[in-house]
Amino acid sequence: MVEITTLIQANPQVSIIIIGILVSFLISLVNYFVLDKDKMKEIKEKQKKVQAEIKAHQKAGNTAKMMELNKELMGHSMETMKHSFKPMLITMIPMLIILGAIKGVFTETSIGNSWIWYYIGSAIASSILFRKLFKLP
C-alpha cells in the first residue's frame, strides 16, 4: 500500500485519471450485467415517440393533450429510474469507500484542491466510451 501511495503522490494527475477510468469501467461492467438492456431500450424508444408527439401538439397549440403526454412521459421516466436503481445500489457503497480513500491520498499532493475535478472529468469521458463499447442504453 505504501508503494501505491508513493506512486500516486509522485504522479497525481495521471493517477487520478487512471483511477477515474478504472472506476468508470467497473460501474459500466456492473450495469452491463445487472441492467435489463432490452427493457431500457424499449422504454427509451417509447419516450422518444411521446416526445415527438408532444412537439407536434405543441406546434398545434393543443395544451391539454401535451399535459396528458407529459404525464405519460413522466411514467416512462419513473420506470427508467426504477430499472437503474439496482445497479446504483450495488455501486454506491464501494464508490463512497473509494472516494473517501483517495481523498486522503490526493489532498497531500500538488492537486490537493482540484483532484475531484480530474476524477470527474476522466470518469465522465471514460463512462461515455464504456457505455458505447458495452452498448448500454
PLY file of the C-alpha trace (Angstrom):
ply
format ascii 1.0
element vertex 137
property float x
property float y
property float z
element edge 136
property int vertex1
property int vertex2
end_header
0.00 0.00 0.00
2.88 2.35 0.78
4.33 1.84 -2.73
0.99 2.69 -4.34
0.63 5.84 -2.24
4.16 6.91 -3.17
3.44 6.30 -6.86
0.19 8.26 -6.65
1.84 11.18 -4.91
4.65 11.24 -7.49
2.19 11.40 -10.44
-1.12 12.71 -9.06
-2.76 13.85 -12.33
-2.09 10.59 -14.16
-3.05 8.55 -11.11
-6.43 10.21 -10.60
-7.23 9.91 -14.31
-6.40 6.18 -14.22
-8.50 5.72 -11.07
-11.41 7.57 -12.71
-11.18 5.33 -15.78
-10.99 2.14 -13.69
-13.95 3.10 -11.51
-15.97 4.06 -14.58
-15.13 0.72 -16.17
-16.26 -1.19 -13.08
-19.53 0.75 -12.89
-20.17 0.11 -16.61
-19.42 -3.58 -16.07
-21.96 -3.77 -13.24
-24.53 -2.01 -15.43
-23.80 -4.40 -18.29
-24.58 -7.45 -16.18
-27.38 -6.07 -13.98
-29.44 -3.80 -16.26
-32.19 -5.24 -18.43
-30.88 -3.60 -21.59
-33.80 -4.65 -23.79
-36.33 -3.21 -21.37
-34.34 0.04 -21.07
-34.11 0.39 -24.87
-37.84 -0.23 -25.17
-38.59 2.47 -22.60
-36.27 4.95 -24.35
-38.00 4.29 -27.68
-41.38 4.95 -26.06
-40.01 8.18 -24.58
-38.80 9.35 -27.99
-42.20 8.66 -29.54
-44.00 10.55 -26.77
-41.57 13.47 -27.08
-42.24 13.65 -30.82
-45.99 13.66 -30.14
-45.52 16.43 -27.56
-43.67 18.56 -30.11
-46.43 18.02 -32.67
-49.13 19.03 -30.19
-47.04 21.98 -29.04
-46.91 23.32 -32.60
-50.66 22.80 -32.91
-51.26 24.59 -29.60
-53.06 21.64 -28.00
-52.01 22.11 -24.37
-54.47 19.59 -22.92
-53.00 16.76 -24.99
-49.48 17.99 -24.18
-50.19 17.72 -20.44
-51.56 14.20 -20.90
-48.46 13.18 -22.86
-46.18 14.80 -20.27
-47.76 12.57 -17.60
-47.11 9.53 -19.80
-43.51 10.68 -20.32
-43.09 11.08 -16.56
-44.29 7.49 -16.10
-41.65 6.26 -18.54
-39.01 8.28 -16.70
-40.02 6.73 -13.39
-39.79 3.26 -14.92
-36.29 4.04 -16.24
-35.25 5.23 -12.80
-36.66 2.09 -11.20
-34.58 -0.13 -13.51
-31.44 1.96 -12.91
-31.80 1.82 -9.15
-30.42 -1.71 -8.64
-27.03 -1.11 -10.31
-26.79 2.22 -8.47
-27.30 0.50 -5.12
-24.63 -2.09 -5.98
-22.04 0.57 -6.87
-22.87 3.32 -4.36
-21.19 1.91 -1.23
-17.94 0.90 -2.99
-17.84 4.34 -4.67
-18.15 6.15 -1.35
-15.38 3.99 0.12
-13.11 4.57 -2.90
-13.69 8.34 -2.91
-13.04 8.52 0.83
-9.83 6.55 0.48
-8.42 8.50 -2.45
-9.38 11.84 -0.91
-6.91 11.23 1.88
-4.15 10.37 -0.57
-4.75 13.19 -3.06
-5.18 16.03 -0.58
-1.46 15.68 0.20
-0.43 16.10 -3.46
0.11 19.06 -5.75
-3.51 18.74 -6.97
-4.90 18.63 -3.42
-7.64 21.19 -4.07
-8.61 20.09 -7.57
-8.24 16.29 -7.62
-12.01 15.81 -7.69
-12.28 17.72 -11.00
-9.66 15.48 -12.59
-11.62 12.49 -11.33
-14.99 13.76 -12.54
-13.65 14.71 -15.97
-11.93 11.38 -16.56
-14.90 9.41 -15.19
-17.42 11.19 -17.43
-15.29 10.84 -20.56
-14.50 7.19 -19.96
-18.10 6.44 -18.94
-19.31 7.69 -22.33
-16.75 5.47 -24.04
-17.59 2.38 -21.97
-21.35 2.86 -22.46
-20.76 2.84 -26.22
-18.46 -0.21 -26.03
-20.87 -2.19 -23.84
-23.86 -0.91 -25.85
-25.62 0.29 -22.72
-28.76 2.41 -23.02
0 1
1 2
2 3
3 4
4 5
5 6
6 7
7 8
8 9
9 10
10 11
11 12
12 13
13 14
14 15
15 16
16 17
17 18
18 19
19 20
20 21
21 22
22 23
23 24
24 25
25 26
26 27
27 28
28 29
29 30
30 31
31 32
32 33
33 34
34 35
35 36
36 37
37 38
38 39
39 40
40 41
41 42
42 43
43 44
44 45
45 46
46 47
47 48
48 49
49 50
50 51
51 52
52 53
53 54
54 55
55 56
56 57
57 58
58 59
59 60
60 61
61 62
62 63
63 64
64 65
65 66
66 67
67 68
68 69
69 70
70 71
71 72
72 73
73 74
74 75
75 76
76 77
77 78
78 79
79 80
80 81
81 82
82 83
83 84
84 85
85 86
86 87
87 88
88 89
89 90
90 91
91 92
92 93
93 94
94 95
95 96
96 97
97 98
98 99
99 100
100 101
101 102
102 103
103 104
104 105
105 106
106 107
107 108
108 109
109 110
110 111
111 112
112 113
113 114
114 115
115 116
116 117
117 118
118 119
119 120
120 121
121 122
122 123
123 124
124 125
125 126
126 127
127 128
128 129
129 130
130 131
131 132
132 133
133 134
134 135
135 136
